Amino acid sequence: MRPNRVLPIALTVIFLPATIYAQKTPALEIAGGYAYVRSGLNSATLPIIFVRARAPTGQDFGSYSANGWTASIIENYNRWLGAEQEFSGDYGSPQVFGLTLTTRAFSILSGPRFAFRTRHPWTPYAHALVGYRSLSVKLPGGTIRDSGYAMALGGGLNVHLAGAVALRLFQADYLLSRSYGDTQN
């Protein structure tokens, strides 16, 4: 072989394993972090307190912020498709008619996750999750609880740091749930 052909072949053999390793898709991903939820309040969402206050059905009382956590496990089938299980909890303290309520919500959602893996360290993804959401509201006279269907559509961006470690830069979802006979967006 001529020397000008040996060098490219030798470099390819030396660096090919590193290239293949860098493009390897993890079989399992585990993520966790902080969650911020913006939720609406209306008289159908909190029926007991509004019956006492004689508010008209369907009256809108704005929205409130809730803080919490999220954790997910993703089993990747190939470089672009995986199955995701997401668990989350959020806690808020909205004020209605001068009363401070305490809300707690927990979700268990599952569905497909589509990752757009490239040679770059950035991995954008999208998911469509469905499942269950439980909501409890603590009122001055007691606590009311309900649960029902939930759905989350959204995505985010992970950046590979080193080895098996990546940082989730953000995740944004549209969360829809059904409880107390009404839909919350």
N, C-alpha and C positions, 0 to 999 in steps of 0.2 A: 504494500500500500504506500501511496505517496504521503509524505508528512503533512501536507495541507489538508488531507482528508482524515488523518488519524486524530488530530487535535479536536475537531468538532465532535467526532464520535466519542472520544475519551471524556470530553466535558459533558456530553449528553448522558453517558453512563454514570458519571460521578454525581451530577445534579438532579437526575430524574427521580431518585427516591425522595429527595427533599421536596420536589414539586408535587409528587403524588401525596406525600404526607401532609403538605400544607393544604391540599384540596380535600382531604378526607372529611366526610360528614360524621359528626358525632352520632352514635346510636341513641343516646339519651341526653337530654338537656334538663337541667333543674334551674329554676329562676325564682327570685323572691324580691320584694321591695315594698315601697310606700305606695299607697293608693289615695287619690283625691277623687271624690264623687260629688257632682252637683245634682241635686234632686229637687223635684217639684213638690209642692204641697197644695192639696185642694180638699174640699169637704168630703169627697168620696174616699180619699186616701186615709183620712183620720175620722171615721164616722162617729165614734162615741163622744169626743169632745165637741164636735159641731152640733150634735143633737142637743147637748146640754146648752150650747150657746145659741141655738136656733139659727144657725147660719144656713142660707139657701144651699141646696144640693148643687154641686158643681162649682161652687165659688172658689176662685183661685186665690191663694195666699202667697204667691211668689215661690221662691226656691231657697234652699239652704245648702251649706257646704258640709261634707262629712269627710273625715280622715280615717285611714285604715291601712290595711296590708293586702298584699296579693302574693300568691305562690303558684307556680305552675311546673308541670312535668310534661315534657314532650318526647315521644318516641318517634324517631325519624325512620321512615321506610326507605327513603332515598335522599338525594341531595336537595330536593325541593318539596317533598311531601312528608308530613308527620301528623301524629294524633296527639292532641293537646288536652290535658286535664288542668283546669284552673280553679283555684280555691281563693276566696277573698272574704274580707270582713271590713265593714266601715261603720263609723260611729259619729253621730251628729247631735247637736243641741239646738234645734230650731225654736224660735219664739213665735207663738200664735196667741192673739188676744191677751198679751202680757204674760202668758204662761210659758215657761221653758220646758220643752219636751225633750226626752232622751230617746234617740233612735239607735237601733242596732240592726244591721243587715248582714247576712252571710249568704254567699253564693257558691254553688258547685256547678261548673260548666264544662262541657266537652265538645270537641269537634276537630275539623281539619285545620292544619296550619300549613301555609305555603311560604317557603323561604326562598329568597332570591340570592343564592350563594354565588359569589364570583371569586376571582383570585385576590380581590381586595379584602381588607379586614372587616369591611362593613357588610352586615347581613340584614337587609330589610325583610320584613315578613308581614303577612296578613293572615287573619284567622276569622272563622265563623263558628261561634260557640253557642250551644243551647244547653239548658239545664234547669236548675232549681234555685230559687232565691227566697230566703226567709227574712221577714221584717218584723221587728217588735218595736212598739212605741210605748214608752213609760209616761203615763199621765199622772197628775196629782192624785187621782182616785184609783189608780191601778195600771196594769199593763195589758195592752191588746197585742195579739200576735196573729200573723197570717203568713202564708207561703204560697208560692205558685211558680208558674213558668217564667223563665228568664232567657234572654238572648243577648249576646254581645258580638258586634261586628267591628273590626278595627285592625290595628297592626302596630308595628313599632320598628325599632332599629337597634340591633346589637353590634358591638364592635369587639373584635377578637383582640385580646391583650397579649396573652402568652400561654403556651401549652393548652390546657383544657379550660382556661379562664377567659370569659367574655364579660363585657359590661353592657347592660341594657340601658341605652341612652334615654329612651322614652317608649311608652306604649300609650296609645290613645284608642278608646273604644266608645261606641255608641251602645249604651246599656238600656235595654227595654225589659221591664218586668211587669208581672201582673199579680197584684194582691189587693185585698179589701174590695174586690169586685171592680177594680179600675186598673188602667194601664199607667205605669210610671215610665217616663222617658228620662 
